[in-house]
Amino acid sequence: MDETDRRKAVIAARETDIERWRDPKQLEAAWEARAVVAAQLIPAGMRVADIGCGAMRLEAHLPFACTYVPSDVVKRDERTVVADLNAADLPEEFLPGVDIVAMLGVWEYLYNPERTFAALARAGKPLVTSYCAVDLAPHFDRGALGWVNEMTGDQFVALAAAHGYRAVVRQQIDAAQCLFKFERTQAPVRPQRKRVHVLSYYNAPNFGDRLGFHQLSELMPAHADVTWGTHAPFTPVQENTDLLIIGIGNSLFKGLLTEDLFKATERAKKTIGIFGTQYRESLPPDLLARLLDRLDHWFARYEDDIRLYARGRENVSHLGDWLINSFPMARGTIERRMTVPHDIITKEFPLDRLIQFIQQHRSVFSARLHPLLCALTSAEEVAYQEQRELPGSSAASGKFASMLFDIFGRTYPEGSFWQVDRECVAAYKAKVSANTDALRSRLNALL
């Protein structure tokens, strides 16, 4: 009887071909390539049960600090747990001590793969395995190879799913077989992708606008596909955008309340604002009210914003200046006074280094709002110079006074140094942090 006939006779008797697997020559060197790929699906430090271990090639390729527990129908070394899966269930007594099961080139030889999957499911272990699917190699004489079942790749995955497994990896590794990683955990909820468009001045080199970009990005849900648009030049909003966000914690003023902005709110299913106001003497209240009427919610930067423009509205809450979230409470050590240059808006400083540099100083003078906010978390004394940049006007921005009232309950004259009340700053920082968490929850609810 030739080898092919012998193998088919074993299959006809529904037996395991122990004679074949006792012969080391039957353990093909080509199988090592499969073991290499399988090892890439196993994390470091895992305790690995290799069922149908054969020449135990998987062991040599396992990541750092893995423990290897071999099992086969014949003894391969002193560690081997001998088990015939056609004669009995998995040797479950050794599975509680392992983290993951590998089965490479095994399923094709099982008469009752359903029983084996059921046993694996009871053990609750993830599985790295291979299968030579009939749809990948329909021309193979599976009996001549000793294979006793015929499943397509989809049928194999469905069999695993019927026992509570989901495929997290499915990779074809040669012309005839795929490698799978199955896990018993429930599939994560995958929310529908939502389109979010943000309109802001994030394209400016301004310290605060650049930080606002990162602050909002950190709050975005994983299922949000975000596009970033600018006020100048104005970036159109796509029809049926799920959420339009106006602002990233910066300020609106008269020049930004354009018809383009109002039209943008009509193209989005929902719209929120994350902004404050400045140069209020020239800010048309009717235009701002028109915008607020279109917002699902306005997260206002200052209490002043709410008092001036949103009394009686239910679609508004105080966020605070959320850029303080980027500045930890610290203590400056450098005695030399730091003057933050007025032209910092035109310079592309690395943000992390600039924050660190400001926080190293015990005394800081700033003509820009957010470097001053940063200094409040670390300096002993500070002073400021108001911004007066509105074309054709000498009016102050009003931002400094609003911020100081929110933090300290009062303002200070510009140009004069005063001692920083750290307890007030810490309390404000905690309040803004809580408000930011509420904004995160609102974003998730809106999307």
C-alpha positions in Angstrom: 0.0 0.0 0.0 1.5 3.3 -1.0 1.5 6.3 1.4 -1.6 8.0 -0.2 -3.7 4.8 0.1 -2.5 4.3 3.7 -3.5 7.8 4.7 -6.9 7.4 3.1 -7.4 4.1 4.9 -6.7 5.9 8.2 -9.3 8.5 7.3 -11.8 5.9 6.4 -11.4 4.4 9.9 -11.7 7.9 11.4 -8.5 7.5 13.3 -5.6 9.8 14.0 -2.5 9.0 11.9 -0.1 8.3 14.8 2.2 6.3 12.6 2.8 9.4 10.3 3.4 11.8 13.2 5.9 9.5 14.9 8.2 10.0 11.8 10.2 13.3 12.2 10.6 13.3 8.4 6.9 14.2 8.1 7.5 17.5 9.9 8.2 19.8 7.0 10.7 22.5 7.2 8.4 24.8 5.1 6.1 25.0 8.0 8.5 27.3 9.8 7.4 30.3 7.7 3.9 29.9 9.1 5.3 29.8 12.6 7.2 33.1 12.0 4.0 34.9 11.0 2.0 33.3 13.8 4.5 34.5 16.4 3.9 38.1 15.2 0.3 37.8 16.6 1.5 36.9 20.1 2.5 39.7 22.6 5.6 39.5 24.7 5.4 37.7 28.1 2.5 35.4 27.1 2.2 31.8 28.2 1.6 29.9 24.9 0.1 26.5 24.5 1.2 25.1 21.1 -1.3 22.3 20.3 0.0 20.2 17.4 3.4 21.5 18.1 5.3 19.2 15.6 8.9 20.3 15.4 8.1 23.1 17.9 9.3 25.7 15.4 7.0 28.3 16.9 9.0 28.4 20.1 12.1 29.9 18.5 10.1 32.9 17.1 8.0 33.8 20.1 8.5 37.4 21.5 10.5 38.2 24.6 9.7 36.4 27.8 7.1 34.0 26.4 6.6 30.7 28.1 6.1 27.7 25.8 3.9 24.7 26.5 3.9 22.1 23.7 1.3 19.5 23.0 1.0 16.9 20.3 -0.3 13.4 19.6 3.2 12.0 20.2 5.9 13.1 22.7 8.3 15.7 21.2 10.3 16.4 24.4 9.9 16.1 28.2 7.6 19.1 28.3 5.1 17.7 25.8 1.5 17.2 26.9 0.3 14.3 24.8 -3.2 14.7 23.5 -5.2 13.2 20.6 -8.0 15.7 19.8 -9.8 13.1 17.7 -10.0 10.7 20.6 -10.8 13.2 23.4 -11.3 16.8 24.2 -8.5 19.2 24.7 -6.4 18.5 27.8 -8.1 21.3 29.6 -6.1 20.8 32.8 -3.1 22.7 31.3 -5.1 25.5 29.6 -5.9 27.5 32.8 -2.1 28.1 33.1 -1.7 29.6 29.6 -2.7 33.0 28.1 -3.1 32.0 24.4 -3.5 28.9 22.3 -1.7 28.3 19.0 -2.9 25.6 16.6 -0.9 25.6 13.4 -1.7 22.9 10.8 -4.1 21.1 13.1 -7.7 21.7 12.1 -7.4 19.9 8.8 -6.8 16.6 10.7 -9.8 16.9 13.0 -13.0 14.9 12.4 -15.0 16.9 14.8 -13.7 20.5 14.8 -16.9 21.7 16.4 -16.0 19.7 19.6 -12.6 21.3 19.7 -13.9 24.8 19.3 -16.4 24.1 22.1 -13.6 23.0 24.4 -11.5 26.1 23.5 -14.5 28.3 24.2 -14.9 26.8 27.6 -11.3 27.6 28.4 -11.9 31.2 27.1 -8.4 31.6 25.6 -7.6 33.6 22.5 -6.5 31.5 19.6 -3.8 31.9 16.9 -4.4 29.3 14.2 -4.1 28.4 10.5 -6.4 26.6 8.1 -6.0 25.4 4.5 -9.4 26.4 3.1 -11.0 24.4 0.3 -11.8 27.6 -1.7 -8.1 28.6 -1.8 -6.9 25.3 -3.2 -9.9 23.4 -4.7 -7.5 21.3 -6.8 -5.8 19.7 -3.7 -6.5 16.0 -3.0 -7.2 16.6 0.6 -7.4 12.9 1.4 -4.0 12.3 0.0 -2.7 15.0 2.3 -4.4 13.3 5.3 -6.9 16.1 5.7 -10.3 14.9 6.9 -12.6 18.0 6.5 -13.5 20.5 3.9 -14.3 24.1 4.9 -14.0 27.4 3.0 -12.4 30.2 4.9 -15.8 31.8 5.6 -17.1 28.5 6.9 -14.1 28.2 9.2 -14.7 31.7 10.6 -18.4 31.0 11.0 -17.6 27.8 12.9 -15.5 29.9 15.3 -18.2 32.5 15.6 -20.7 29.9 16.5 -18.6 29.2 19.6 -18.2 32.8 20.6 -15.0 33.7 18.7 -14.5 36.7 16.5 -11.7 37.0 14.0 -9.5 40.0 14.7 -6.9 38.9 12.2 -7.4 37.0 8.9 -4.3 36.9 6.7 -3.6 34.7 3.7 0.0 33.5 4.1 0.4 31.4 1.0 -1.6 30.0 -1.9 -3.6 27.6 0.2 -3.9 28.7 3.8 -4.8 31.6 6.0 -3.7 32.5 9.5 -6.3 33.7 12.0 -6.3 35.3 15.4 -9.6 34.7 17.3 -10.6 36.3 20.5 -13.5 35.5 22.8 -14.2 39.2 23.8 -17.2 40.8 22.5 -16.8 42.9 19.4 -16.4 46.6 20.2 -19.2 48.9 19.4 -18.3 50.7 16.2 -20.3 53.9 16.0 -21.2 55.3 12.5 -18.6 57.7 11.2 -19.6 61.3 11.6 -18.4 64.3 9.7 -17.2 67.3 11.8 -16.0 70.6 10.4 -14.2 73.2 12.6 -14.1 76.9 11.6 -11.4 78.8 13.4 -8.2 80.8 13.2 -6.1 77.6 13.7 -4.0 78.6 10.7 -2.6 81.6 12.5 0.8 81.4 14.3 -0.9 82.7 17.4 0.1 80.9 20.6 -3.5 80.5 21.7 -5.0 79.5 18.4 -2.4 76.8 17.9 -3.0 75.4 21.4 -6.8 75.5 20.8 -6.3 73.2 17.8 -4.7 70.6 20.0 -7.2 71.1 22.8 -10.2 70.4 20.6 -8.4 67.5 18.8 -7.9 65.8 22.1 -11.7 65.9 22.8 -12.8 64.5 19.5 -14.5 61.1 19.6 -12.7 58.3 17.7 -15.6 58.0 15.1 -15.4 61.7 14.1 -13.9 62.5 10.8 -12.6 66.1 11.2 -11.9 68.7 8.6 -10.4 72.1 9.6 -11.5 75.3 8.0 -10.5 78.9 8.4 -12.3 82.3 8.6 -9.7 83.9 6.3 -9.8 82.6 3.7 -13.2 81.2 4.4 -13.5 77.5 4.0 -16.9 76.3 2.8 -18.8 73.6 4.8 -20.0 70.5 3.0 -23.7 69.9 2.9 -25.1 67.6 5.6 -22.0 67.9 7.8 -23.0 66.2 11.0 -21.5 68.8 13.3 -20.1 72.3 12.7 -17.9 73.7 15.5 -17.3 77.5 15.4 -14.1 78.4 17.3 -11.5 76.5 19.3 -11.6 78.7 22.4 -10.6 81.9 20.6 -12.6 85.1 20.1 -15.2 86.3 17.6 -15.4 89.9 16.6 -17.3 92.0 14.1 -15.2 91.0 11.0 -16.0 87.3 11.5 -19.8 87.6 11.7 -20.2 87.2 7.9 -22.9 85.8 5.7 -20.5 83.0 4.9 -20.6 82.0 8.5 -24.4 82.1 8.7 -24.7 80.0 5.6 -22.3 77.5 7.0 -24.6 76.9 10.0 -27.4 76.0 7.5 -25.3 73.3 5.9 -24.6 71.4 9.1 -27.1 69.2 11.0 -25.9 70.6 14.3 -23.7 73.5 15.3 -21.9 74.5 18.5 -19.7 77.4 19.3 -16.5 77.4 21.4 -15.5 81.0 21.6 -15.5 84.2 23.5 -15.9 87.8 22.3 -13.6 90.8 22.0 -13.6 94.4 20.8 -17.2 94.5 22.0 -17.7 98.2 21.4 -17.8 97.5 17.7 -19.5 94.0 17.9 -23.0 94.2 16.5 -25.3 92.5 19.1 -27.9 91.7 16.5 -25.5 89.7 14.4 -24.1 87.8 17.4 -27.7 87.1 18.5 -28.5 85.8 15.0 -25.5 83.4 15.3 -26.5 82.3 18.8 -30.0 81.5 17.6 -28.5 79.0 15.2 -26.3 77.3 17.7 -27.3 74.1 19.4 -25.0 75.3 22.2 -22.5 78.0 22.9 -19.6 77.2 25.2 -18.7 80.7 26.2 -15.1 81.6 27.2 -16.0 84.3 29.8 -18.8 85.0 32.2 -18.8 88.4 30.6 -19.8 86.9 27.3 -22.9 85.4 28.9 -23.9 88.5 30.8 -23.5 90.7 27.7 -25.0 88.5 25.0 -26.8 85.5 26.3 -29.0 86.4 29.3 -32.1 84.2 29.4 -30.7 81.8 26.8 -30.8 78.1 27.6 -28.3 77.1 24.8 -25.3 78.6 26.6 -22.9 77.6 29.4 -19.6 78.9 30.7 -16.6 76.9 29.6 -13.8 79.2 30.7 -10.5 79.6 28.9 -9.8 76.0 28.3 -6.2 76.6 27.3 -5.4 76.6 31.0 -5.7 72.8 30.7 -2.4 72.9 28.8 -0.6 74.6 31.7 0.1 72.6 34.9 0.4 74.3 38.2 4.2 75.0 38.6 6.6 77.4 40.3 9.1 79.5 38.5 12.7 79.6 39.6 14.3 82.2 37.4 14.5 85.6 39.1 15.1 87.6 35.9 11.9 89.1 34.7 10.5 87.7 31.4 8.9 90.0 28.9 6.8 88.0 26.4 7.3 89.8 23.1 4.2 91.4 21.5 5.2 89.9 18.1 5.0 86.4 19.5 1.9 85.9 17.2 4.2 86.0 14.2 6.7 83.5 15.4 6.4 79.7 15.1 7.8 78.8 18.6 7.5 75.1 19.6 4.6 75.3 22.0 5.9 72.8 24.6 9.2 74.7 24.9 7.5 78.1 25.1 5.2 76.9 27.9 8.2 75.5 29.8 10.2 78.7 29.3 7.3 80.9 30.5 6.8 78.7 33.6 10.4 78.9 34.6 10.1 82.6 35.4 8.9 84.1 38.7 8.0 87.4 37.1 6.3 87.7 33.7 5.1 90.7 31.6 2.9 89.8 28.6 1.2 91.7 25.9 -0.5 88.6 24.7 -3.4 86.9 26.5 -2.5 83.2 26.6 1.2 83.6 27.6 -0.2 85.6 30.5 -2.7 82.8 31.4 0.3 80.4 31.2 2.3 82.7 33.6 -0.5 82.7 36.1 0.0 79.0 36.8 3.7 79.5 37.8 4.8 83.0 38.3 4.8 84.9 41.6 3.9 88.3 40.0 2.7 89.3 36.5 1.7 92.3 34.5 0.1 92.8 31.2 -0.5 95.2 28.3 -3.9 95.1 26.7 -4.3 94.3 23.0 -5.4 97.2 20.7 -5.2 95.7 17.3 -8.6 96.4 15.7 -8.0 98.3 12.5 -8.9 101.9 12.7 -9.5 101.9 16.4 -7.6 102.3 19.7 -10.2 100.2 21.6 -8.9 97.5 23.9 -9.8 93.9 23.2 -11.5 93.4 26.6 -10.2 89.9 26.9 -7.7 90.5 29.7 -10.3 92.1 32.0 -12.8 89.3 31.4 -10.2 86.6 32.1 -9.0 88.3 35.3 -12.6 88.7 36.6 -13.3 85.0 35.9 -10.1 83.9 37.8 -9.7 86.5 40.6 -13.1 88.3 40.7 -11.5 91.6 39.8 -9.2 93.2 37.3 -5.8 94.9 37.6 -4.5 98.0 35.9 -2.3 97.2 32.9 1.4 97.9 33.1 1.5 97.3 36.9 2.8 94.1 38.5 0.7 92.3 41.1 1.1 89.1 43.2 -0.6 86.1 41.8 -3.2 84.3 44.1 -2.3 80.7 43.3 -5.4 79.4 45.1 -7.6 81.3 42.8 -5.8 80.1 39.8 -5.9 76.4 41.0 -9.7 76.8 41.7 -10.3 78.2 38.2 -8.2 75.5 36.6 -10.3 72.8 38.3 -13.5 74.5 37.3 -12.4 74.7 33.6 -11.3 71.1 33.7 -14.7 70.0 34.9 -16.4 72.2 32.2 -14.1 70.7 29.6 -15.1 67.2 30.6 -18.8 68.2 30.2 -17.9 69.5 26.7 -16.4 66.1 25.9 -19.6 64.4 27.0 -21.6 66.8 24.9 -19.5 66.1 21.8 -20.0 62.4 22.2 -23.8 62.9 22.6 -24.0 65.2 19.6 -22.2 62.6 17.5 
